């Protein structure tokens, strides 16, 4: 209890004085526990480290807006759990879209094209992770059959904003993926983009 009170004083210095030294103390205090939770859920060292780093980056960047009503540890654990939910949603959606592509490409994809499949999968995953948070979350929720009003309510956004995010996400994926992929991966990418568009529209 005493330590939690001390941590809140450290946090106050971070929030009000932009104290990086105190932030580093909080980081060192909680990093290992958060990493353990992330690794136990993902079983992937690199993914677990990336997710925990994202938690702390957000913790620093949003320090002026954050309100901690319990303890620093509980707050960080809550943020981590939300990041893990996002990660698994992303993995499920990625799998769903790519499976949809494979089912509709017929003879275009042969076993010899497995390297192209992996290349497209990596590019899709990479571009998804580069999206702004609201865009990525909105896209994932839409692909999980949530309606635009439901997404707007969950993310506290206007419905038109959600529609704009979906449109921008599709444009971004089309531009970035077609730019970075070459050769045999191009037809699969085109099919993926069409499939993604179908999944966004046909709800």
Secondary structure, DSSP 8 states (H G I E B T S, - for coil): -HHHHHHHHHHHHHHHH--HHHHHHHHHHHHHHHHHHHHHHH--HHHHHHHHHHHHHHHHHTTTT---SS-HHHHHHHHHHHHHHHHHHHHHHHHHHHHHHHHHSGGGS-GGGHHHHHHHHHHHHHHHHHS-HHHHHHHHHHHTT--HHHHHHHHT--HHHHHHHHHHHHHHHHHHHHHH--TTHHHHHHHHHHHHHHHHH--
